[in-house]
Amino acid sequence: MLVRLRTLVTRWTAVVPVAAIVLLALTWGRGLPGVVVALVTLVLAGAVLAAVHHAEVVAHRVGEPFGSLVLAVAVTIIEVALIVTLMADGGDKSATLARDTVFAAVMITCNGIVGLSLLVASLRHGLAVFNAEGTGAALATVATLATLSLVLPTFTTSKPGPEFSTAQLTFAAVSSLVLYGLFVATQTVRHRDYFLPVTRQGAVIDADDHAGIPSFRTTMTSLGLLGLALVGVVGLAKGVSPTIESGVEGAGMPHSVVGVIIALLVLLPETIAALRSARRDRVQTSLNLALGSAMASIGLTIPAVAVASVWLSGPLVLGLGSTHMVLLALTVVVSSLTVVPGRATPLQGGVHLVLFAAYLELAINP
């Protein structure tokens, strides 16, 4: 019995995705009491961690920068599904959910994950070193996508309020997909070396000696379990979302905090993976994960909600308020100054983390 239990524990990354699907089937469409919500939350957290494990197995098989792309897209699929399902159930209160979640993802990745990665790498290795060419290209794409999708709706006049008209929303969705597709082609085909880790002397590290490359069978197994974990995360998160919303409302916090919580939950795998890479002095991989997630969040979420708006009732508010636009502008400026030298000290990491803390404070107390 003890041997079987030990084997079960060591194989938790295989057991949890299956358990998440079973629990989802048992709880789907039902009101959940407090004890069940606690169990669902526990399994949900385990499914998130299992998802990042299996994404990393697949990523290690295909290598960088494809590996970062696999995890970024997988996490964004979770985010998009959560947003669309919550918008379908939330009525008018969910009009700003897509905006709040996407902006939260941008601030978490560009300040939270980037700041933590730079701080950990620079404290552990003396200096955080990365490729300024690839990181700068990623940052420019994120800044353009964020401005087109989240800033311009505040200033357009075709429709009252911070909303896009149908033609404008279509343009924003198509532009997001095109820019994201161009970046992926640049990252994986034409200029792949720009997104690989570099040594202290600036030489590109094209091989990952952290662990042996998993077999094809192991990779395919992880790919299947990754799919199960993603479905489980999406379904279970939808089940506990009423509890999240009622908790936010009961605490007297703005409804936008729901979007922040969703983004924090969804980006937990990225944060763990980025910190692991930073500890191994692979800061470029950490930045690929962070900026790639921000880019995928905008580039895939905006088209998805644009399509979903065809059958969803209620307005779709995408434009940011003045406070958030100031935070976004400051993030772009600070990130640019961080990226240009191609290396960073603990100071740069601290600056990004202070910006992230300011965002959280203003989200709770606007």
C-alpha positions as CSV (number, residue, x, y, z in Angstrom):
1,M,0.0,0.0,0.0
2,L,2.8,2.4,0.9
3,V,4.6,1.7,-2.3
4,R,1.5,2.3,-4.3
5,L,0.9,5.6,-2.5
6,R,4.4,6.7,-3.1
7,T,4.1,5.9,-6.8
8,L,0.9,7.9,-6.9
9,V,2.5,10.9,-5.3
10,T,5.5,10.8,-7.7
11,R,3.1,10.6,-10.6
12,W,0.9,13.5,-9.5
13,T,1.4,15.4,-12.8
14,A,-0.4,12.5,-14.5
15,V,-3.0,11.9,-11.8
16,V,-4.1,15.5,-11.3
17,P,-5.2,16.3,-14.9
18,V,-7.4,13.2,-14.9
19,A,-8.8,14.0,-11.5
20,A,-9.6,17.6,-12.7
21,I,-11.6,16.2,-15.6
22,V,-13.5,13.8,-13.3
23,L,-14.2,16.5,-10.8
24,L,-15.3,18.8,-13.6
25,A,-17.8,16.2,-14.9
26,L,-19.2,15.8,-11.3
27,T,-19.6,19.5,-10.6
28,W,-20.5,21.0,-14.0
29,G,-23.6,23.2,-13.9
30,R,-24.2,22.7,-10.2
31,G,-24.2,25.0,-7.2
32,L,-21.1,24.3,-5.1
33,P,-21.1,24.4,-1.3
34,G,-18.0,25.7,0.5
35,V,-16.3,22.4,1.0
36,V,-16.6,21.5,-2.6
37,V,-15.3,24.9,-3.7
38,A,-12.2,24.4,-1.5
39,L,-11.7,21.0,-3.1
40,V,-12.2,22.4,-6.6
41,T,-9.7,25.2,-5.9
42,L,-7.1,22.7,-4.6
43,V,-7.5,20.5,-7.7
44,L,-7.5,23.7,-9.9
45,A,-4.1,24.8,-8.5
46,G,-2.7,21.3,-9.0
47,A,-4.0,21.3,-12.6
48,V,-2.2,24.6,-13.2
49,L,1.1,23.2,-11.9
50,A,0.6,20.0,-13.9
51,A,0.0,22.0,-17.0
52,V,3.2,24.0,-16.6
53,H,5.1,20.7,-16.0
54,H,3.8,19.1,-19.2
55,A,4.3,22.2,-21.2
56,E,7.9,22.3,-20.1
57,V,8.4,18.7,-21.1
58,V,7.1,19.5,-24.6
59,A,9.1,22.7,-24.6
60,H,12.3,20.9,-23.8
61,R,11.7,18.4,-26.6
62,V,11.2,21.2,-29.2
63,G,13.9,23.5,-27.8
64,E,14.0,27.3,-27.5
65,P,12.5,29.6,-28.5
66,F,9.7,27.1,-29.5
67,G,9.4,26.0,-25.8
68,S,8.5,29.5,-24.6
69,L,6.0,29.7,-27.3
70,V,4.3,26.4,-26.4
71,L,3.8,27.5,-22.8
72,A,2.7,31.1,-23.7
73,V,0.1,29.8,-26.1
74,A,-1.1,27.1,-23.7
75,V,-1.6,29.6,-20.9
76,T,-3.3,32.1,-23.2
77,I,-5.8,29.4,-24.3
78,I,-6.8,29.1,-20.6
79,E,-7.1,32.8,-20.3
80,V,-9.2,33.2,-23.4
81,A,-11.6,30.4,-22.5
82,L,-12.0,31.8,-19.0
83,I,-12.8,35.3,-20.3
84,V,-15.3,34.1,-22.8
85,T,-17.1,31.7,-20.4
86,L,-17.3,34.4,-17.7
87,M,-18.5,37.0,-20.2
88,A,-21.2,34.6,-21.3
89,D,-22.5,34.3,-17.7
90,G,-21.8,37.8,-16.3
91,G,-24.2,40.1,-18.1
92,D,-23.4,43.9,-18.1
93,K,-20.9,43.5,-15.2
94,S,-18.6,41.5,-17.5
95,A,-18.4,44.3,-20.1
96,T,-15.0,45.3,-18.9
97,L,-13.7,41.8,-18.0
98,A,-11.7,41.3,-21.2
99,R,-10.0,44.7,-20.8
100,D,-9.3,44.2,-17.1
101,T,-7.9,40.7,-17.6
102,V,-5.7,41.6,-20.6
103,F,-4.4,44.7,-19.0
104,A,-3.7,42.7,-15.8
105,A,-1.8,40.2,-17.9
106,V,0.3,42.9,-19.4
107,M,1.2,44.4,-16.0
108,I,1.8,41.0,-14.4
109,T,4.1,39.9,-17.2
110,C,5.9,43.1,-18.1
111,N,6.5,44.2,-14.5
112,G,5.8,41.3,-12.1
113,I,7.4,38.4,-14.0
114,V,10.1,40.5,-15.7
115,G,10.9,42.2,-12.4
116,L,11.1,38.9,-10.4
117,S,13.2,37.3,-13.1
118,L,15.7,40.2,-13.3
119,L,15.9,40.4,-9.5
120,V,16.5,36.7,-9.0
121,A,19.0,36.4,-11.9
122,S,21.0,39.5,-10.9
123,L,21.1,38.6,-7.2
124,R,22.1,35.0,-7.9
125,H,24.6,35.6,-10.8
126,G,25.7,39.2,-10.3
127,L,24.1,40.5,-13.5
128,A,21.1,39.5,-15.6
129,V,22.2,39.1,-19.2
130,F,19.9,38.8,-22.2
131,N,19.6,39.5,-26.0
132,A,18.5,43.1,-26.4
133,E,17.6,42.6,-30.1
134,G,15.0,39.9,-29.5
135,T,13.7,41.4,-26.3
136,G,13.4,44.8,-27.9
137,A,11.4,43.4,-30.8
138,A,9.0,41.6,-28.3
139,L,8.6,44.7,-26.3
140,A,7.8,46.9,-29.3
141,T,5.1,44.4,-30.4
142,V,3.6,44.3,-26.9
143,A,3.5,48.1,-26.8
144,T,1.9,48.4,-30.2
145,L,-0.8,45.7,-29.5
146,A,-1.6,47.3,-26.1
147,T,-2.0,50.7,-27.6
148,L,-4.1,49.6,-30.5
149,S,-6.4,47.4,-28.4
150,L,-6.6,49.1,-25.0
151,V,-5.7,52.8,-25.5
152,L,-7.3,53.8,-28.8
153,P,-10.9,52.8,-27.8
154,T,-10.8,55.6,-25.1
155,F,-10.3,58.2,-27.8
156,T,-12.4,57.0,-30.8
157,T,-15.6,58.8,-31.5
158,S,-17.6,56.4,-33.7
159,K,-19.2,54.9,-30.7
160,P,-20.0,56.5,-27.3
161,G,-17.9,55.4,-24.4
162,P,-14.5,53.6,-24.4
163,E,-15.7,51.1,-27.0
164,F,-14.8,50.2,-30.6
165,S,-17.3,50.2,-33.4
166,T,-17.7,46.9,-35.3
167,A,-15.3,48.0,-38.0
168,Q,-12.8,49.2,-35.5
169,L,-13.0,46.1,-33.4
170,T,-12.5,44.0,-36.6
171,F,-9.4,46.0,-37.5
172,A,-8.0,45.6,-34.0
173,A,-8.6,41.9,-34.0
174,V,-7.1,41.3,-37.5
175,S,-4.1,43.6,-36.6
176,S,-3.5,41.7,-33.4
177,L,-3.5,38.3,-35.2
178,V,-1.2,39.7,-38.0
179,L,1.3,41.2,-35.6
180,Y,1.4,38.1,-33.4
181,G,1.8,35.9,-36.4
182,L,4.7,38.1,-37.7
183,F,6.4,37.9,-34.3
184,V,6.1,34.1,-34.1
185,A,7.6,33.8,-37.6
186,T,10.5,36.1,-36.5
187,Q,11.0,34.3,-33.3
188,T,11.0,30.8,-34.6
189,V,12.1,31.0,-38.3
190,R,13.9,34.1,-39.6
191,H,15.7,35.4,-36.5
192,R,15.6,32.5,-34.0
193,D,19.0,33.3,-32.6
194,Y,17.7,36.7,-31.3
195,F,15.6,34.8,-28.7
196,L,18.1,32.3,-27.4
197,P,19.9,32.7,-24.1
198,V,23.4,34.4,-24.2
199,T,26.5,34.0,-22.2
200,R,28.2,36.8,-20.2
201,Q,30.3,37.5,-23.4
202,G,27.3,37.7,-25.6
203,A,27.6,34.3,-27.3
204,V,24.3,32.6,-28.1
205,I,23.6,29.4,-26.2
206,D,21.9,27.1,-28.7
207,A,21.8,24.0,-26.5
208,D,20.1,23.3,-23.2
209,D,22.2,21.1,-21.0
210,H,19.7,21.2,-18.0
211,A,18.3,17.8,-18.6
212,G,18.1,15.0,-21.2
213,I,15.7,15.5,-24.1
214,P,12.5,13.5,-23.4
215,S,11.6,10.7,-25.8
216,F,8.9,11.1,-28.4
217,R,6.5,8.9,-26.4
218,T,7.1,10.9,-23.2
219,T,6.5,14.1,-25.2
220,M,3.2,12.9,-26.7
221,T,2.0,11.7,-23.3
222,S,2.8,15.1,-21.8
223,L,1.0,16.8,-24.7
224,G,-2.1,14.8,-24.1
225,L,-2.0,15.4,-20.3
226,L,-1.4,19.1,-21.0
227,G,-4.7,19.2,-23.0
228,L,-6.5,17.5,-20.1
229,A,-5.0,19.9,-17.6
230,L,-6.1,22.9,-19.7
231,V,-9.7,21.7,-20.1
232,G,-9.8,21.0,-16.3
233,V,-8.5,24.4,-15.4
234,V,-11.0,26.2,-17.7
235,G,-14.0,24.2,-16.5
236,L,-13.1,24.3,-12.8
237,A,-12.3,28.0,-12.9
238,K,-15.7,28.6,-14.4
239,G,-17.2,26.6,-11.5
240,V,-15.5,28.7,-8.8
241,S,-15.9,32.0,-10.6
242,P,-19.2,32.9,-8.7
243,T,-17.4,32.4,-5.5
244,I,-14.6,34.7,-6.7
245,E,-17.0,37.4,-7.8
246,S,-19.1,37.3,-4.6
247,G,-15.9,37.4,-2.5
248,V,-14.7,40.5,-4.4
249,E,-18.0,42.1,-4.0
250,G,-18.3,41.2,-0.3
251,A,-14.8,42.7,0.3
252,G,-16.0,46.0,-1.2
253,M,-13.4,45.9,-4.0
254,P,-14.1,47.0,-7.6
255,H,-15.3,44.3,-10.0
256,S,-12.1,44.8,-12.0
257,V,-10.3,42.9,-9.3
258,V,-11.9,39.7,-10.7
259,G,-9.9,40.2,-13.9
260,V,-6.7,40.6,-11.8
261,I,-7.4,37.4,-10.0
262,I,-8.1,35.5,-13.2
263,A,-4.8,36.8,-14.7
264,L,-2.8,36.0,-11.6
265,L,-4.2,32.4,-11.6
266,V,-3.6,31.9,-15.3
267,L,-0.1,33.3,-15.3
268,L,1.1,31.3,-12.3
269,P,2.6,28.6,-14.6
270,E,4.5,31.3,-16.5
271,T,5.8,32.8,-13.3
272,I,7.1,29.5,-12.0
273,A,8.8,28.6,-15.3
274,A,10.3,32.1,-15.7
275,L,11.8,32.0,-12.2
276,R,13.3,28.5,-12.8
277,S,15.0,29.9,-16.0
278,A,16.2,32.9,-14.1
279,R,17.8,30.8,-11.4
280,R,19.7,28.9,-14.2
281,D,20.9,32.2,-15.7
282,R,18.7,31.8,-18.7
283,V,17.2,35.3,-18.5
284,Q,16.3,35.4,-22.2
285,T,14.0,32.4,-21.7
286,S,12.4,34.2,-18.8
287,L,11.8,37.3,-20.9
288,N,10.5,35.2,-23.8
289,L,8.0,33.7,-21.4
290,A,6.9,37.0,-19.9
291,L,6.7,39.2,-23.1
292,G,5.4,36.2,-25.1
293,S,2.6,35.8,-22.7
294,A,1.7,39.5,-22.8
295,M,1.7,39.4,-26.6
296,A,-0.3,36.2,-26.8
297,S,-2.8,37.6,-24.2
298,I,-3.6,40.6,-26.4
299,G,-3.0,39.0,-29.8
300,L,-5.3,36.0,-29.1
301,T,-7.8,37.4,-26.6
302,I,-8.9,40.4,-28.5
303,P,-9.7,38.4,-31.7
304,A,-11.5,35.8,-29.5
305,V,-13.7,38.3,-27.7
306,A,-14.3,40.1,-31.0
307,V,-15.8,36.9,-32.4
308,A,-17.6,36.1,-29.1
309,S,-19.2,39.6,-29.2
310,V,-21.3,38.5,-32.1
311,W,-23.5,36.4,-29.8
312,L,-22.7,37.9,-26.4
313,S,-25.2,40.5,-25.2
314,G,-24.1,43.8,-23.7
315,P,-21.3,46.2,-24.5
316,L,-17.6,45.3,-24.9
317,V,-15.5,48.0,-23.1
318,L,-11.8,47.9,-24.1
319,G,-10.6,51.4,-23.4
320,L,-8.4,52.0,-20.4
321,G,-9.0,54.8,-17.9
322,S,-6.4,57.6,-17.4
323,T,-4.7,56.0,-14.4
324,H,-4.1,52.8,-16.2
325,M,-2.9,54.6,-19.3
326,V,-0.3,56.3,-17.2
327,L,0.8,53.0,-15.7
328,L,1.0,51.5,-19.2
329,A,3.0,54.4,-20.6
330,L,5.4,54.3,-17.7
331,T,5.8,50.5,-18.1
332,V,6.7,50.9,-21.8
333,V,9.3,53.6,-21.0
334,V,10.9,51.8,-18.1
335,S,10.9,48.5,-20.1
336,S,12.6,50.2,-23.0
337,L,15.4,51.5,-20.7
338,T,15.7,48.1,-19.2
339,V,16.0,46.3,-22.5
340,V,18.4,48.6,-24.4
341,P,21.7,47.7,-22.5
342,G,21.0,43.9,-22.7
343,R,21.9,43.5,-19.0
344,A,20.3,44.4,-15.8
345,T,21.1,44.8,-12.1
346,P,18.8,44.3,-9.1
347,L,17.8,48.0,-9.4
348,Q,15.9,47.3,-12.7
349,G,14.2,44.4,-11.2
350,G,13.1,46.5,-8.2
351,V,11.8,49.3,-10.4
352,H,9.5,46.8,-12.3
353,L,8.3,45.2,-9.1
354,V,7.4,48.7,-7.7
355,L,5.4,49.4,-10.8
356,F,3.6,46.1,-10.4
357,A,2.9,46.8,-6.7
358,A,1.5,50.3,-7.7
359,Y,-0.8,48.5,-10.2
360,L,-2.1,46.1,-7.5
361,E,-2.7,49.0,-5.1
362,L,-4.6,51.0,-7.6
363,A,-6.6,48.0,-8.7
364,I,-7.8,47.5,-5.1
365,N,-8.0,51.2,-4.2
366,P,-8.6,53.1,-7.5
